[in-house]
Amino acid sequence: MGGGDWLNDRLGYRDWIRKSFGRPLPDGASWIRSLVFALILLFVFEGLTGFLLSLSYSPSTETAHASVEYTMNETLIGGFVRNLHFHAASLILVVITLIGLCCFYQGAYKGGNEASWILGVILLNLVFAYTISGFLLPWDQNAFWGTKVRTSIMGSTPLVGPMVQKVVQGGTDLGNLTLTRFYAGHFFLIPLVTVGVYFVYRGIKKHIWKRKMVGVESPETLPTYWPHQAARDVTMGCLVLAVLFGMSFAVPIELGPKADPLLNYPARPEWFFRWLYQLLKYFQGSAQIIGTIVIPGLMGVILILIPFLDRSEKPGFGQKKLLLTFLLAIALFCTGLTSIAYYHDLETGHYEEVELWQAKADPEFDVDTFYKSECFECHGSTGSGLLEATPDFGDPDFWSGSRADVYLIKAILEGIPNETLPEDERMPGYQDKINADQALALIEFKLKKFPEKD
């Protein structure tokens, strides 16, 4: 008896494989099912890459940033694994949206399938929970300041908001407990709920399949999972993985500077939350609840109620004009706000500023030669400044407290066009002569050394 026979005698796995692959499909093969297969595949990739990342992650405010940096730079393909993990979340949202559109078009949530649609909406919110909890884990500036906005949104919820915010944060502000709780939720609690949702979904689908098979007189004439549906699943799975790997190669995910609660950072959310980020600009103060709770809440309620609001009897968009109008309005609303947010960042130089935050001091840059040729005339040999308007780099008080080097980098590269000063005393820009890494080297290896010489 071979090993396969021995296992089959004890587990009966061959019968399970035969039944699974030979399962008749009363509705025939479907590309929607292939999208569901691709969704499950992406979740598996999320779990696998998340596990690999967790092997070197340390959920502490002192070590989280360094552990992510170590994963990206020191472990085997750690940076690429992080790219896969990040981009898979975006693809999951795209695939869920495509499944929802297909189901809406076909009216697939009818005939006892309402629960499947509601589970899909729940799954969508679970994905948002994944992204919110995972967003903080790198503990860089963007993660810290972006999460402060998100927890403040939680706190704006009437009655229970402040309590929920305090429980989520583990206190009145972000800290070690916050990071630990977000990590526990991201790695344990939310995946556990997701697995539960999946098994409920499988149970519903099995019940629906049995119900449809009752009226079938000749099951053997129906197409089976293998090869009809399996071919579509493999095709869709390969396509989605190709897109995922392509995105991960083409768009690497950067790690920003370590979180500093004293340094304000121009944080931005992920692309799928940009519309909400822009929306909050229009609702300030006491009206903020409209942008944080009322509008998103109404959109969520409409999504859940679609199976009960749809009274059409045939598939197609033409039978659902009112609902289609609602969904198009939501899509245009979110797309428009997202476009405005990105356009505003382009116009205001946000991306250029973020690049300055990513600067690394160039150790090869000759700071002494550059300082003598370009800076000495105004700042002198001690950095104290020879003009009334120049700062005193030799004064320890100038460097005291928490200071973002990015603002000095910006001043060095772009200059300070103070029109109240004579033209020959204004700070010129040097972006044609040095880059951001060299400007930071000038700050780190020259300007910050002046107080030590006194």
N, C-alpha and C positions, 0 to 999 in steps of 0.2 A: 504493500500500500504506500503510495507516494504521500508527500507532505500535504499536497492539496486535498487528497482524499481524506487524510486524517483530520484536517481542519474542517472539511465539509461535513464529516460525520458528527462533529461536535458543535459546529456553528450553523450548519445549513446555509452557508452564504451563497452557494450556487443557485438555490431556489430563489433567494432574495434578489440576486442579480437578474435571473431569468424573468421574474415577475416585474421587476422595475424597468428593465429595458424592453420587455415585451408588452408593457402596459398599453392597452388600446386608448386612442384619443378620440372621444366622441365628437369633438369640435375640429379635429384635424390638427396638423402642425401649425404653429403660430409664431410669428416674429415677436409678439408681445411676450410669450413665454421665454423666448431667447433673451429678451431684455431683462427678464427676471433672473435668468441664469447668470447673465453678465453682472447684475447687481449683487447676487450672492458671491460671485467670484471676486468682485471688488471688496466686499466685506471680508472675505477670507484673506485677501492681500493686506487689508488694513490690519487685521489681527496678527498676521505673520510679521509684517514690518514693525508693527507696534511692539510685539514681543522682542524682536531683535533690538529695537531702540531702547527698550526697558533694561536690557542687560547691562548697559553702561550709564543709565540715568540715575541721578541722585536727587530726590525731591526735597531740596533744602535751598533757601535763599542764598546761602553761602556757596553751594556747590552745583546747583542746577545748571547755571550758565556754563561753567567750566566743563561739566560732564557732557553737555550737548556739543560744545566745541571739541572736546576730546573725541566724541563719536564721529563728528564730521571729518576731523583731520588725522586721527590716529588709528581708528579701526578700519578694517577691510571694507571698502565700499560703503562706509557709514554715511557719508554725505549723500550718496545715491539712494540708499535705503530711506533716508529722511525725505528726499525728494519724492520717492514713490508714495510714502505715507501721506505726505501733504497733498499731492495732486490726486491721489485716489479719492480723497474726501470730496474734492470738487467734481470728479467724474461721477461719484455716487449721487450727488445732487442732480447732475445733468440726466443721468439714467432714470432716476425717480421721476423727474419732470417728464421725460419722454414716455415712460410707462403711464403716467397720469393722463397725458394728452391722448394716448392711444385708447385708454379705457374710456375717456370722456367721449371720444369720437364714436366708439363702438357701443357705448352704453353698457360696458362690461360690468358695471357696478349694480346692474338690475338683476331681477330674478333670483333674489336671495344672496347676491354678492355684495350687499351693502357693507357687511362687516369687513370684507377684504379691502374696500376703499378706505374705511375708517382706520384700519391697521396701517395702510399706506401713509395716511396723514400723520399717524402716531410715529411711524418710522422716520418720516421727514423731520419731525421735531426731535427725535432721538439723534439724527445726524447733526442737527444744529447744536444739540447738547454736547456731542462729541467735539465739534469744532470749538465751541466756547470753552470747554474744559481743557482741550489740548492747546488752545491758543496761548495760555499762560505758561505752559511748562518750560519753554526755553528760557524764561526769566530774563529776556532782554528788554530794552526800553519800549519797543513797540508792544510787546506782550503785556508789560506792566501797566502802561498808561491806557492801552486799549481795554484791558480788563477793568481798570478803575471806572471807565465809562459804562461798561456792561453791568458791573455790580451796582453802580448808582442807578441804572435803569431798573434793576430789581428792586432797589430801595424806594423807587417812586410809585410802586404798586400800592393802591389804597389799602389801609388796615394792616395787611400782613407784610408789606414791603420791607420796612426797617428790620423786622424780625428775620425774614428770609435772608436779607443781605448780611446780617450779622452771623447767621448760621453758616452761610456759604463761605464768608470770609474767615470765620473763626475768630472774629473780633470786629473792631471798628475800622480797621484798615487792612490792606493786603500785607501778608507776611508769611512766615513759615507754615502756620496752620492753613492758610489759604492754599498755598502750593500743595501741601499734603492732601487736602480735601479734593482739590481739582484732580490731582494724580489718581487718587483712589476712585473718584467718580469716572475718570476717563479710562482707567485700566481695568476696573473691576465692576462697579455698579452698573454703568450704562451698557457695557457688553452683556452683562447678565440679563438685563431687561430686554436687550435686542434679541438674544437667544430665545427668551420667552415669547417675544412677539413672533419670531420665526416659527416656533412650534405651534403656536395658535394658528398662524397662517396656513401651515401644512395641514393641520386638522380640519380647517374650514375647506381647503381645496379638496381634501380627500372626501369630505362629506358631499361636496358639490359634484365631484366625479362619480360617486356612487349613485347619486340621484339622477344624473344624466344617463348612466348606464342602464338604469331600470327599464327604460323604454326602447333599448336597442335589442332587436331580434337576432341579429347575427354579429356578435362582437368580433368574430374572426375576420370580418370584411373591413373592419376599421383600420386606419393607419396606426402603427405602433410608435412608441417613443424612438426605438431603434429600427431603422436608421432615419426616419423622417424628421422627428424633432431634434434628435441628437446632432444631425448635420447642421441644422440652423444654430443650435446652441454652441457648437464648436466654432462655427464661422463668426458668430457674434462675440464669443469670448476672445477669440484671436484678435478681432478688430479692436475691441475695447482695450486689451492689453497692449496692442501696438500703439494706440493713442496714449496710454498711460506711460509707457516707456519712452515714447517720443517726447512727451511733455517733460518727463523727469530729466532727460538728457538736455533738452533745449532751454528749460527754465529752472535753473538751480535755485534752491531756497537759501537765502542769506541768513546769517545769525547777526543780529545787531549788537550794539554795545550793551553791557550788563545793566540791568535795571538799577536806576538811581531815583529814589522817591523825591529828591530835591531838585532834579533837573527835568523841567518840562520837555516833553518830546512830541513831535508832530505825528502821533500814532494814527494809523488808519486800519480799518477792519478788512476782512477778506472781501473779495469781489461781490459775494452774494449778500453781504450786509451793507454794502455801500449805499444802497437806496435808503436804508434806515438811518445811516450816518448823516446823509444829506437832509432827510426829513426832519431830524432833530434840530437842525439849524433854524427851521421855521417855527418851532414851538419852544419857546423859552419860558423860564419861570414856572408859574402855576399852570401854564398851558402845556407843559412838557408831557403830561400824562396822555394828551391826545396823540402825540407821536410815538410814545413808548408802549402804551397799552391799548388805547381805543382803536386806532387804525389797524395795527397788526392783529389785534383781537378779532375785529370784524372780518378781516381777510381769512383768518383761520376758521372762523365759524362758517363762512360761505363755503370754504373747501370741504369741511366735514358734511355740510348739509346738501351738497350737490346730488347725491343719489336720491334724496327725498324731494328735491326741487325739480329734478328732471322728469317731465311728464311725457317726453317723446316716445313714440312707439317703434321708430326705425333708427338704425345707425346713421351717423353723418352729422355734420355741424348745422345743416339747414333746419333740422328738427329742434334745435336747441338755441334759438336766436337770442332769447333773453339771457340765458346762462352764459352763452358765448360772449355776449356783450359785456357781462360782468367780468369774465375771465380776461378778455382783451383789455378792459379798462385797468384791471390789476396789473397785467403784464406791461402795458404802456406806462402806467404810473411808476412801477419799479424800474423799468428800463430808462425812463426819462430822468428820474432822480439819480440813478447810477451814472448816466452820461454826464449830467450836470456836475456831479461830484468829481469825476475824472477830469472833466474839462477845467474845472476851477483849480484843481491841483496842477494841471499843466500850465495854466495862465499865471499862477502865483509862484512858480518855481519850487513847488513842494518836492519834486523828485530830485532836483539838484541839491536841495538841502539835505535830503535823506542820504544822498551819496557822500556828503561831507561828514555825516555821522559815521559812515562806514570807513573813513580814512584810517590808514595805518602808517605810523611814523616811518619814513624811509631812512634806514640806518646808513645808507650809502651817500646821502645828500650832504654836501659840504656846507654846513650851516654857518661856520665862521666866515668863509669867503663871501657868501651871500649877504650876511649881516653887514659886513664891512662895506660892500659895494652899494647896497640898497637901503640899509636901515640906519647906519651909523650917523649920518648927517642930522637926523631928527632925534634919534633915541640915545646917542652917545655910547661911550664905552662901558658904562655901568647900567644902561637900560633905564636910567632915571628920567630921560627925556630932556632935550635942550630947548623945546618950545613949550609955551604955556599950555597948549591943548594936548600934548602927548602924555599918555599914561606913564606911571612910574613902575616899570617892571621889576625894579630892585626893591620895591616896598613889599614886605611879606603880606601886608594887609590886602594888596591887590589880588593875591592868589588865595586868600583865606576863604573859608566857606566852600560851597559847591559851585563850581564854574564849569560850564560846558565849553570845551575847547573848540567846538564847531563854530561858535560865534566869532572867535579870534581867527579861525581859518577863513571864514567868510570875509572878515575885514581885510585880511592879508590878500586874498584873491581878488575881491571886488573893490576894495578901497572904502573910504568913508568920505563921501562927497559933502562935507559940512560947508554949506554956502555962507555961513557967518564968518568963516576964516578967509584970509587972503589965499588966492589960488595956489601960491607956492608953499603954503603950509598945510594944505589938505592931504590926507592920506591917499596915495595912489593905489591902484589895484595891480597885482602882479600875476594875474592868471595867464598872461602870455609868456611868463618866464618860468613859473613853477606850477606844480599840480597840488592837489589837496594833501597827498601823502608827504610831500616835501614841506608844505606849509605846517603840517602837524609836527614834522621833525624839527622845524625852526622853533616851534613853541616848546616842545618837550626837551630838546637838547641845547637850546640857547636861552630863550626868554625866561623859562622857569628856573634856570640856573643862576640868574642874577642875584636873587636874595641870598644864596649860599655864599656869595663872594664877599658879602659885607661883614 
